[in-house]
Amino acid sequence: MLYPLLALALERMGAQTTTIGVMATVGSIATLAITPVIPRLMQRVGTLPLLVGSVVVAIACTLLFNAWPEVWVWFPLRFVNSAALILLFVVSEIWINQLAEDHNRGRVLGVYVTCFSAGGAAGPALLFAVGTDGWLPYVVTAAVMGLSALPLLFARDVVPRFDHAPSMGFGYFLAAAPIAGLAALAYGAVETSVLHLLPVYAVRNAYSAESAAFLLSLYGLGNVILQLPIGWLSDRVDRRRLLLGCAAMGAVGGIALPNLIEQPGLLEPLLVLWGGVVVGMYTIGLSMLSERFRGPDLAAANSAFIFLYGIGMLTGPTMAGVAMDVWDPHGLGGVVAVIFGLYVLVGGWFLLRDSRSGGTGDPVR
């Protein structure tokens, strides 16, 4: 709810498009700033206080946006708000990852990503229902955040505790599971590019604004409905090969997009499948982390995973935007194909290396 609300509010305040775009990157910068310290915060503050504190800070920032409508104030507010939400996001994810067991890991994380994607789809719809003027949308957004904290009142006996620091430095986890880490980087770059630029691409191909938004909804539908099947499959096959398969399908989708954008009836199922396999890379990557790491090491690995995701968020839309200017309008599909194609090549090399060295991906304790 909050981010489209802020973009629309900035537009009404007379902010330039560049300013709105820079405001959006603040969230990525906050992600890169906060994720390296999350394992230490979980150790020193505790999981439950960190979650509750994140909700309180996010609510306060949300209300302050409307109470203090000055662009120069909104930049630090956006940074603090994004950091709080990233804390909430990552700590919750670590908790879920810690609870997943070997036999159901993919399905548990499939449920999690399904809920996350459904929230992403429901937020803008709720914003459409309550409007974007006055206090109401900010109060409703804050109330939804507050509701998310209520289950924590009943979770004190099951919340994970991390009493010691990770066994290795943050950078170690960026390299310890490269196939999973690069999946986060590729997913962040592609997902953010598609969410920002697919409507623009459709409009440049003579779609109306409403039809362009509908295409994005179809892409989001695939995010929601395909995560449970992908999670189920990841519990039964080699997750590394499944990741490479999803990336290959994502690359094929990027190649096919320029040919299908003018083919109603064929484009819609492509977008649903495309959305599912792209987000499936996130689901499978998380499963690989909880397969390999435990305890504080899992917290550090999960934070490193989100750090790479944040780098992808920061760089992907810029590359896709430049590509759309160079190859107007089909650069979006080209960039997606290149990102996923490179992932398949690099990930395939790591898989081949592990196979030759006898690596099995056994858990790192």
N, C-alpha and C positions, 0 to 999 in steps of 0.2 A: 504493500500500500504506500509506504512512505516515499520511495524514490521517484515514482512517477508524479506523486503529489508535489514534491519539492521542485521537480523540473517544471511543472505547470505553474507553480507559484512564482518561480523565477521569471518565467515568461511574462506573467502579469505585472511583475515588478519592473519590467523593461530591461532585464539583463540580456546581454548579447548571447548569441548561440555559443560562441567560444567560451563564455563564462559558464554556461550551463554544462558544456562538455568537460571543462576543467573541474567543475564541482563533482562530476561523476567519477573522475579519476581519483578524487580524494579517498573514496572508499577502497580502491586498490592499494593506495599508498598506506592507508591504515592497516590493511591486511598484511602487507609486507613488514610493517613496523611492529605489530603486536604478536604475530605468530611465533617468532623465535623465543619469546619470553613466556609463552603459555605453560610449558611444562614446569618452569620454576614457580610461576604463580599458583599452579595447582598444588605444588608441594608446600608452599609457604602459607597460602591463604586457605586452601581446602576447596574441594570440588563444589560442595553445596553453597558456601558463601560466595564463591566466584560466580556461580550461575545466578544467584539472587541479586548480587551486586550489579551484574551485567544488565539484568532486566530493569532495575531501578534507574541506572544511568541512562539506558536507552529511552525509558519513559520520560525522564526529565528533559533530555535533549529534544525529543519529539514535541513536547509542549512548548519548549523555548523557541523552536523554529517559528511558531505562530506568534508567540509573545514578543519576539524581538526580530521583526522582519527587515533585517539589514543584511545585504549581501556579504559585507566584510565580516559580520558576526557568524554567518552561516558556514563559512569555510572551516573554522575551528570546531564549530558545533558538529558539522558533518564528520569531521575526523574522529571526534570523541564518540559520536553515535555509532559510526561504522566500527570502531574498535570494540565497543561494547557488544554489538551484534555479532561480530566475528568471534569474540570470546564465547558468547552464548552458543554459537554455531559449532565451534571446534570442540569445546568442552563436552557438549552434549554428544557429539559424534564420537569422541574418545570413550565416553561412558558406554554408548551402544556397541562400539567396536570391542570393548573389553568384555561385554556380556555375551557376545556371539561365540558359539562353539563350533568345533570343526565340522560337524555334520550339517549345521544349518546356517553357516556364516553368510553365504551368498543370499539366502532367503531373508535373513534378518536385515541385512543391509539393503536388500531390495525393497523391503517394507519401508525402511527409513527414507530412502531416496524417493520412493513413491509419495510419501507424506510431504517431504520437502518440496517436490515438484508440484504437488497439489496445492500447497500453500502459496507457491509462486503464481499459480494460475488463479487462485481464489482472491488474492490480494487486490489486483486491479479490478476484478469484478465487484468486490465490496466497495472499492473506491468509487466505481461508477454508480453504485446504489446510493451512497451517502453524499456524493458531490465533492467538489474541490474548493468550495468557498467557506470562509469563516472558521470557527473553532471546531465544528462537528467532525470533519475528517481527521483532524489531529487527535481529538479526544477518543474517537473510535479506534484509531491506530494504537494509541497508548493503552486503551482498554484491552485490545487483543494481545498486546505484549504482556500486560498484567495477568491475563488469563493463563498465559503459558507458564507462569511461575507457580500457579496453584498446585499442580501435581507434586512439586518439590516438597510441599509440606508433608506429604505422605511417603517420602522416599529416603528419609534419613537413615534407615537401617540397611539400605541396599546401595547407597551411593559409594562409588569406588574411592579409596583413599590411596594417595601416593606419598609415602613417607620418606622416600629418598629420591635423589636426583637421577636422571638418566645415566646409563653407564658410559655413553659416548657423547661427544659434542653434537650440536645441531647439524653441522655440515656433514657428519658421518651418515646421517639418515637420508640425506639427499642422494648419496651414492650407493647405499647398502641395498636399496631395492629400485634400481634404475628403471625397470620396465613399468613399475607402478608409478614412480615419480614423474616420468615423462608422460604418462597417461594423464596425470593431473595438469601438466603444462599444456598439452595438446587440447584437452577438454576445455580448460579455461579460455584458451585463445579462440577456439571454434565456437563454443557456446555463446560467449559474449559478442563475438562478431555477428553471429546469426541473429541474436536477439536485437542488436542495435541496427543492423543493416539489411536484414531480409525484407522488412517493409519498404525501405528505400529502393531496394532492388526490384521489388514487385511494381512499385509505382513507376519506375523507369521503364518497365515493360508493359505500360498502359493499364495497370490495375488501378482501381479506385482505392482511396485510403482505407475504406471499410473492408474491401476484399483483401488488401495487403495485410491488415490486422488479422483477418480470418486465417490467412496462411500461417501466421505466427502461432495462432491458437492450435492449428493442426500439428505443428512442430511440437508444441507443448503437450499435446495429447499423447504423442509418442513417448515423451518424458515420463508420463504418468503410467500408462498401461503396460509398458514393456519391461519395467524394472523387475517385477516379480518373476516373469519367465526367465529373464537374463540371470537374476540371482539364483534361481533354481538350477539353471544350466551350469552356473559357475561352481556349484557344489558337486558336480558330476564329471567335469572335464578339467584339463590343465588350464588354470586361469590365465597363464601367460599367453597361451595360444588363442584363448577366447578373446583376450584384449586385442591381439593382433588382428583377429578376424573382424572385430567391431571397427577397428581403425580402417581396415581395408574396405568394409562396407561404407564407412563414412567418406572415404576418398572417392569411391564409385558414385556416391550421392552427389558430391561436389562436381564431378565430371558430368553427371547426367543433368544437373540443374539447368544449365543453359539450353539444353535440348527439350526439357519437359516444362519449362516455365510457361510456354504457350500451348501446352497440351492438357487442358482440364480433363479430369478423369484419371490421368496418369500421375499428375503432379501431387495430388492429395495423398495417395498412399505412400508415395516416396517421402513426403515430409513427415508423415507419422513414423515410418520405419527409420528415417534419418534421425529424428529427434530421439527415438528410443535407443539406437546404437551409440549415439554420441554420449548421452547421459549414462548409458551402460558402462562406458569406460570409467566413469567415476565410481560406480557401484563395484565393479570388479577390482579396480585399483585399491579401494578401501578394504575389500576382502583379503587381498594379498598382504596388506599391512598387518591386519590382525592375525593372519596366518603365520607371519614371521616374527612379530614382536609382542611383548607382554609388558604389563605394568607401566612404569615411568618411561620405558623405551618406546612403548606404543604411543604414549602421549607425545613424545618428541617426534616420532615418525609421522604421526597424524598431523602435527603442526608443520613439519617440513612439507608434507603433501599439500596442505593448504597454501603454504608459501609459494610453491611452484604454480599452483592454481592461480594465485594472485598475480604472478608474473605473466601468466597467459592472459589474464583479464586485462592487464595493463598494455600489453603489446599487440594482441590479436586485432582489436578493432582498428588500430592505426594502420596495420599492414593491409587489412581488408579494405579500408577506405582509400588508401593510396592505389591499391590494385583496381578498385572500381573506377578511379579516375583515369588510370592508364588503359585499362581494358573495359571501357564503358559499354554496357553495364555489368558484364559477366565476370568481373574480377573476383566477386565474392566466392563463387563456386571454385574458381581457380585457386584461391588462397586456401580454402578448406581442403581441396584435393592435395595441394603441396604439403600442408601441415601433416595431414594424416598419412600421406605417402612417405614422408620423411620418418614419421613415427614407426611405420611398418618396417622400413629399412633398418633403422637404428635398433628398434626392439627385436627384430629378427636376428640382428647380429649378436645382441646380448643373449638371446635364447640359444643360438648356435654355440656361443662361447660356453654357456653353462652346460649344455649337453655334452660338449667335448671334454669338459673338465669334470664331468660326473656330478654337477650341481643339481640338486633336486628341489631347491627352494625350501629346505627344512627350516622350522622356526628358529629364530635367533632369541635366545632366552636372556 
